Amino acid sequence: MRKKITSFLVLLLIIPAVYAQIGNEIKAYIDSTEIIVNNGRKMLEAKIIENDYQKAREIYKYLTDLTSGKNYSAFSYTENLFLNIILNDWEKLTEFMFFYPDKKDTRVYQNAYNIGVSLMKKLQELDNFLFQECNNSDLDEESKRVSTILLHAILKGSDNSEYNEMLNNFRRDYRETRYEVFIKDFLPAGKIKASWSASLGSGGVFATGSLKENFFSSMSAYMGMDLKIKNIYSSFFLKAAWPALKEPFTVITPTDIFDFRVDEKFSYLDVGARAGYIVARSERFHLAPFISASGCTLKSNRFDNTYDEKREYKIFNAFSLNVGLHTEIKIATFKPRYQNIYGANLSYTSFKIEGGYNYLTKFSDNSFKGNIIWLTAALVLGFGDF
């Protein structure tokens, strides 16, 4: 019994000491590789800024060799691409592109010193020189073209027609390429020219037929949301106006007699959707004929603020067909200061003028006939490609 008690006491003394020793070892542990990598990244950045590319190559090779086969690398996949471009090692660049499936998930130390901004600035500084160096390199034609496409995406962005053309031409000429995975998964896909916009403005509505004889033309308020994909134009819209009576008239219903006076206001509302084709689309100007379908209403305002809205008199509340023309002129484009290879999130402002002819299919009061001609002008805030 005495031996058991003694053993138990010894264990009670040993276990805390063991845990304390492990804790001290963990606290004292320093990953020397991480320190060397961070110092090396700082030194590499400095040498690139100083244009000392020979020393930068030596540092890059040393850090790459140091972390080879380890859980963490000295550089991320994208940093490796940027560095090999800056250091003019085009063979190494194509190696990273070819082995993209194996190298894409390269992990760097969590607190690695950030060199991305400096690398991007240096790439932009070298710009045209890099295209010349790539073209003068010993790469085969296929590799040169993929490298040039990558350079264009980095330096010029991918949200432009030149990038789309380069990518499409390469795919046409090389239906089977050893860089297929890199092109498909890393390079930006060819961009579809598209935009979404919201607009707010005013205009006028002008009646025809007997509507014109009984109502004055009126100013209108306009709201719209437009979507453009390639040359397809679509829009959701709302137009409201308050035309006044030219001539008084009386309406007798089974329950009421309405005497409408000169200058009494009526409410006009037109809500619907339109679709068209952009026949002219440049960097500054759009022109698109369209057709639309909407719900169109003209009613008196007499009971708008009462509990008797069911007694309201409507001249028409009908389905309307419309043909018209959309024109738009860009005022300004807003582009972020920095962009990645997938392009920038563009926004723009523009001014649009639209006009059309509404054919009214049905009248609630058959003593009135006619259709509506309308015109609107609006300021536009858009996102995407104008």
C-alpha positions as semicolon CSV with decimal commas, in nm:
position;residue;x (nm);y (nm);z (nm)
1;M;0,000;0,000;0,000
2;R;0,285;0,234;0,092
3;K;0,448;0,174;-0,250
4;K;0,123;0,258;-0,433
5;I;0,084;0,581;-0,241
6;T;0,445;0,675;-0,311
7;S;0,405;0,606;-0,687
8;F;0,087;0,814;-0,701
9;L;0,260;1,109;-0,533
10;V;0,554;1,085;-0,774
11;L;0,316;1,096;-1,072
12;L;0,144;1,402;-0,929
13;L;0,478;1,577;-0,918
14;I;0,606;1,461;-1,259
15;I;0,299;1,535;-1,480
16;P;0,283;1,912;-1,411
17;A;0,658;1,935;-1,468
18;V;0,626;1,760;-1,807
19;Y;0,342;1,990;-1,917
20;A;0,535;2,296;-1,801
21;Q;0,836;2,183;-2,003
22;I;0,623;2,137;-2,321
23;G;0,467;2,479;-2,268
24;N;0,808;2,641;-2,237
25;E;0,930;2,464;-2,551
26;I;0,627;2,589;-2,748
27;K;0,680;2,944;-2,624
28;A;1,047;2,930;-2,718
29;Y;0,988;2,774;-3,061
30;I;1,073;3,001;-3,353
31;D;1,031;2,901;-3,717
32;S;1,358;3,036;-3,855
33;T;1,244;2,969;-4,212
34;E;0,948;3,208;-4,175
35;I;1,180;3,482;-4,047
36;I;1,424;3,427;-4,334
37;V;1,138;3,428;-4,588
38;N;0,995;3,755;-4,455
39;N;1,337;3,922;-4,452
40;G;1,402;3,787;-4,801
41;R;1,070;3,919;-4,933
42;K;1,152;4,264;-4,796
43;M;1,498;4,256;-4,950
44;L;1,360;4,128;-5,282
45;E;1,108;4,412;-5,294
46;A;1,383;4,667;-5,227
47;K;1,609;4,528;-5,502
48;I;1,323;4,528;-5,756
49;I;1,239;4,890;-5,671
50;E;1,611;4,973;-5,717
51;N;1,610;4,788;-6,053
52;D;1,883;4,555;-5,924
53;Y;1,738;4,255;-6,106
54;Q;2,048;4,036;-6,077
55;K;2,039;4,051;-5,698
56;A;1,659;4,006;-5,710
57;R;1,705;3,685;-5,912
58;E;1,951;3,550;-5,656
59;I;1,713;3,625;-5,366
60;Y;1,417;3,475;-5,550
61;K;1,607;3,154;-5,628
62;Y;1,739;3,124;-5,271
63;L;1,394;3,164;-5,111
64;T;1,234;2,926;-5,362
65;D;1,497;2,659;-5,294
66;L;1,475;2,717;-4,917
67;T;1,100;2,643;-4,906
68;S;1,097;2,370;-5,170
69;G;0,918;2,062;-5,042
70;K;0,792;2,238;-4,730
71;N;0,432;2,301;-4,627
72;Y;0,459;2,674;-4,697
73;S;0,619;2,843;-4,994
74;A;0,803;3,173;-5,009
75;F;0,566;3,305;-5,278
76;S;0,206;3,258;-5,385
77;Y;0,118;3,135;-5,733
78;T;0,033;3,483;-5,861
79;E;0,348;3,632;-5,703
80;N;0,553;3,368;-5,885
81;L;0,395;3,472;-6,216
82;F;0,462;3,841;-6,151
83;L;0,819;3,784;-6,036
84;N;0,917;3,570;-6,335
85;I;0,775;3,835;-6,569
86;I;0,965;4,116;-6,395
87;L;1,286;3,910;-6,385
88;N;1,246;3,812;-6,752
89;D;1,249;3,440;-6,685
90;W;0,997;3,347;-6,952
91;E;1,081;2,976;-6,942
92;K;1,002;2,966;-6,572
93;L;0,680;3,160;-6,636
94;T;0,560;2,902;-6,888
95;E;0,649;2,627;-6,642
96;F;0,415;2,782;-6,385
97;M;0,143;2,814;-6,648
98;F;0,183;2,455;-6,767
99;F;0,186;2,311;-6,414
100;Y;-0,099;2,531;-6,297
101;P;-0,306;2,235;-6,159
102;D;-0,016;2,135;-5,933
103;K;0,100;2,483;-5,829
104;K;-0,226;2,681;-5,803
105;D;-0,285;2,598;-5,435
106;T;0,060;2,707;-5,320
107;R;0,036;2,835;-4,962
108;V;0,250;3,112;-4,818
109;Y;0,311;3,198;-4,454
110;Q;0,006;3,367;-4,303
111;N;0,196;3,679;-4,197
112;A;0,415;3,700;-4,506
113;Y;0,534;4,051;-4,588
114;N;0,311;4,194;-4,862
115;I;0,496;4,259;-5,189
116;G;0,194;4,247;-5,422
117;V;0,143;4,624;-5,456
118;S;0,512;4,684;-5,531
119;L;0,516;4,407;-5,792
120;M;0,210;4,552;-5,964
121;K;0,359;4,901;-5,970
122;K;0,681;4,766;-6,122
123;L;0,484;4,575;-6,388
124;Q;0,296;4,891;-6,481
125;E;0,622;5,085;-6,490
126;L;0,781;4,836;-6,731
127;D;0,462;4,792;-6,940
128;N;0,560;4,800;-7,311
129;F;0,914;4,682;-7,235
130;L;0,773;4,353;-7,106
131;F;0,578;4,291;-7,426
132;Q;0,899;4,348;-7,626
133;E;1,101;4,116;-7,401
134;C;0,840;3,842;-7,429
135;N;0,831;3,877;-7,806
136;N;1,212;3,862;-7,826
137;S;1,240;3,559;-7,597
138;D;1,322;3,205;-7,711
139;L;0,972;3,076;-7,635
140;D;0,781;2,887;-7,900
141;E;0,492;3,070;-8,067
142;E;0,221;2,906;-7,857
143;S;0,393;2,998;-7,530
144;K;0,461;3,353;-7,649
145;R;0,096;3,408;-7,730
146;V;-0,029;3,276;-7,396
147;S;0,232;3,488;-7,214
148;T;0,126;3,794;-7,413
149;I;-0,239;3,733;-7,327
150;L;-0,143;3,710;-6,959
151;L;0,058;4,032;-6,987
152;H;-0,235;4,208;-7,149
153;A;-0,470;4,093;-6,872
154;I;-0,229;4,219;-6,605
155;L;-0,133;4,551;-6,764
156;K;-0,431;4,648;-6,980
157;G;-0,710;4,458;-6,809
158;S;-0,944;4,197;-6,952
159;D;-1,250;4,422;-6,987
160;N;-1,165;4,541;-7,338
161;S;-1,212;4,426;-7,696
162;E;-0,838;4,373;-7,753
163;Y;-0,820;4,106;-7,482
164;N;-1,130;3,930;-7,616
165;E;-0,983;3,930;-7,966
166;M;-0,647;3,793;-7,850
167;L;-0,812;3,515;-7,651
168;N;-1,055;3,419;-7,928
169;N;-0,780;3,414;-8,192
170;F;-0,564;3,190;-7,973
171;R;-0,850;2,945;-7,917
172;R;-0,914;2,939;-8,290
173;D;-0,547;2,870;-8,375
174;Y;-0,480;2,625;-8,090
175;R;-0,786;2,410;-8,037
176;E;-0,567;2,176;-7,832
177;T;-0,311;2,351;-7,613
178;R;-0,091;2,239;-7,326
179;Y;-0,202;2,550;-7,138
180;E;-0,572;2,460;-7,152
181;V;-0,625;2,437;-6,774
182;F;-0,438;2,763;-6,711
183;I;-0,642;2,945;-6,975
184;K;-0,971;2,799;-6,857
185;D;-0,925;2,831;-6,481
186;F;-0,686;3,124;-6,431
187;L;-0,712;3,367;-6,720
188;P;-1,027;3,581;-6,733
189;A;-1,289;3,447;-6,972
190;G;-1,373;3,657;-7,275
191;K;-1,598;3,932;-7,149
192;I;-1,956;3,981;-7,268
193;K;-2,033;4,349;-7,308
194;A;-2,314;4,410;-7,063
195;S;-2,444;4,677;-6,827
196;W;-2,719;4,752;-6,580
197;S;-2,840;5,105;-6,515
198;A;-3,099;5,309;-6,328
199;S;-3,238;5,636;-6,457
200;L;-3,451;5,923;-6,335
201;G;-3,590;6,206;-6,541
202;S;-3,888;6,387;-6,684
203;G;-4,064;6,442;-7,013
204;G;-4,401;6,501;-7,166
205;V;-4,712;6,313;-7,281
206;F;-4,918;6,428;-7,578
207;A;-5,259;6,282;-7,664
208;T;-5,414;6,228;-8,007
209;G;-5,776;6,205;-8,128
210;S;-6,054;6,317;-7,895
211;L;-5,816;6,281;-7,599
212;K;-5,619;6,571;-7,743
213;E;-5,936;6,778;-7,778
214;N;-6,023;6,728;-7,409
215;F;-5,682;6,721;-7,234
216;F;-5,380;6,949;-7,230
217;S;-5,037;6,805;-7,288
218;S;-4,858;6,741;-6,960
219;M;-4,514;6,716;-6,806
220;S;-4,427;6,364;-6,686
221;A;-4,199;6,196;-6,433
222;Y;-3,993;5,896;-6,539
223;M;-3,807;5,610;-6,368
224;G;-3,634;5,324;-6,545
225;M;-3,399;5,028;-6,511
226;D;-3,213;4,915;-6,824
227;L;-3,023;4,597;-6,901
228;K;-2,797;4,569;-7,205
229;I;-2,628;4,244;-7,309
230;K;-2,424;4,274;-7,626
231;N;-2,670;4,443;-7,864
232;I;-2,987;4,343;-7,682
233;Y;-3,161;4,628;-7,499
234;S;-3,431;4,575;-7,236
235;S;-3,594;4,803;-6,981
236;F;-3,852;4,826;-6,705
237;F;-4,010;5,168;-6,675
238;L;-4,267;5,385;-6,503
239;K;-4,407;5,710;-6,641
240;A;-4,653;5,933;-6,455
241;A;-4,823;6,255;-6,565
242;W;-5,109;6,480;-6,453
243;P;-5,286;6,623;-6,757
244;A;-5,554;6,888;-6,703
245;L;-5,892;6,915;-6,873
246;K;-5,938;7,151;-7,166
247;E;-6,314;7,112;-7,183
248;P;-6,564;7,042;-6,902
249;F;-6,785;6,734;-6,925
250;T;-7,041;6,545;-6,721
251;V;-7,055;6,172;-6,655
252;I;-7,367;5,998;-6,527
253;T;-7,330;5,656;-6,364
254;P;-7,591;5,436;-6,189
255;T;-7,478;5,582;-5,855
256;D;-7,318;5,921;-5,929
257;I;-7,315;6,230;-6,145
258;F;-6,966;6,371;-6,203
259;D;-6,913;6,726;-6,329
260;F;-6,551;6,766;-6,436
261;R;-6,428;7,124;-6,462
262;V;-6,171;7,293;-6,685
263;D;-5,815;7,252;-6,550
264;E;-5,916;6,964;-6,324
265;K;-5,621;6,725;-6,294
266;F;-5,628;6,362;-6,404
267;S;-5,362;6,098;-6,329
268;Y;-5,181;5,917;-6,610
269;L;-4,970;5,610;-6,530
270;D;-4,779;5,386;-6,770
271;V;-4,585;5,088;-6,628
272;G;-4,428;4,815;-6,839
273;A;-4,129;4,653;-7,008
274;R;-3,961;4,700;-7,341
275;A;-3,712;4,513;-7,559
276;G;-3,507;4,633;-7,851
277;Y;-3,190;4,593;-8,055
278;I;-2,896;4,832;-8,037
279;V;-2,826;4,922;-8,399
280;A;-2,543;5,161;-8,305
281;R;-2,320;5,108;-8,000
282;S;-1,997;5,303;-7,964
283;E;-1,792;5,416;-7,666
284;R;-2,010;5,728;-7,639
285;F;-2,343;5,667;-7,808
286;H;-2,630;5,415;-7,823
287;L;-2,924;5,397;-8,060
288;A;-3,191;5,129;-8,021
289;P;-3,543;5,098;-8,163
290;F;-3,775;4,901;-7,934
291;I;-4,123;4,766;-7,875
292;S;-4,293;4,755;-7,537
293;A;-4,601;4,632;-7,354
294;S;-4,747;4,813;-7,056
295;G;-5,048;4,882;-6,841
296;C;-5,179;5,231;-6,906
297;T;-5,430;5,424;-6,694
298;L;-5,595;5,768;-6,707
299;K;-5,831;5,851;-6,421
300;S;-5,952;6,151;-6,223
301;N;-5,786;6,253;-5,897
302;R;-6,109;6,340;-5,719
303;F;-6,118;6,047;-5,480
304;D;-5,746;5,982;-5,439
305;N;-5,740;6,092;-5,074
306;T;-6,077;5,956;-4,967
307;Y;-6,230;5,621;-4,879
308;D;-6,435;5,628;-5,199
309;E;-6,167;5,524;-5,448
310;K;-6,403;5,259;-5,589
311;R;-6,618;5,545;-5,723
312;E;-6,319;5,679;-5,917
313;Y;-6,383;5,759;-6,281
314;K;-6,140;5,610;-6,536
315;I;-6,115;5,712;-6,898
316;F;-5,898;5,412;-6,978
317;N;-5,728;5,133;-6,786
318;A;-5,589;4,915;-7,060
319;F;-5,311;4,709;-7,207
320;S;-5,091;4,926;-7,430
321;L;-4,854;4,845;-7,715
322;N;-4,571;5,082;-7,791
323;V;-4,297;5,142;-8,047
324;G;-4,016;5,385;-7,977
325;L;-3,653;5,486;-7,999
326;H;-3,387;5,485;-7,725
327;T;-3,078;5,708;-7,753
328;E;-2,806;5,747;-7,492
329;I;-2,491;5,956;-7,467
330;K;-2,216;5,882;-7,214
331;I;-2,107;6,168;-6,990
332;A;-1,827;6,011;-6,785
333;T;-1,673;5,677;-6,686
334;F;-1,552;5,598;-6,335
335;K;-1,273;5,341;-6,302
336;P;-1,108;5,227;-5,977
337;R;-0,747;5,323;-5,922
338;Y;-0,632;4,962;-5,904
339;Q;-0,762;4,655;-6,085
340;N;-0,678;4,288;-6,099
341;I;-0,634;4,076;-6,409
342;Y;-1,008;4,017;-6,422
343;G;-1,069;4,383;-6,496
344;A;-1,214;4,676;-6,307
345;N;-1,567;4,730;-6,186
346;L;-1,666;5,012;-6,417
347;S;-1,945;5,259;-6,359
348;Y;-2,064;5,546;-6,574
349;T;-2,310;5,832;-6,603
350;S;-2,499;5,912;-6,919
351;F;-2,793;6,108;-7,055
352;K;-3,071;5,936;-7,245
353;I;-3,358;6,060;-7,457
354;E;-3,646;5,830;-7,549
355;G;-3,967;5,872;-7,741
356;G;-4,251;5,653;-7,851
357;Y;-4,612;5,601;-7,951
358;N;-4,855;5,415;-7,721
359;Y;-5,146;5,238;-7,887
360;L;-5,433;5,207;-7,637
361;T;-5,630;4,886;-7,686
362;K;-5,938;4,969;-7,477
363;F;-6,127;5,265;-7,325
364;S;-6,346;5,258;-7,014
365;D;-6,536;5,558;-7,155
366;N;-6,607;5,500;-7,524
367;S;-6,673;5,871;-7,584
368;F;-6,295;5,916;-7,583
369;K;-6,058;5,789;-7,850
370;G;-5,691;5,837;-7,926
371;N;-5,340;5,729;-7,837
372;I;-5,042;5,871;-7,650
373;I;-4,719;6,018;-7,787
374;W;-4,449;6,056;-7,523
375;L;-4,096;6,188;-7,483
376;T;-3,856;6,153;-7,187
377;A;-3,507;6,271;-7,094
378;A;-3,320;6,121;-6,798
379;L;-2,987;6,104;-6,618
380;V;-2,844;5,751;-6,594
381;L;-2,613;5,580;-6,346
382;G;-2,482;5,257;-6,495
383;F;-2,257;4,967;-6,394
384;G;-2,065;4,765;-6,651
385;D;-1,972;4,843;-7,009
386;F;-2,147;5,134;-7,175
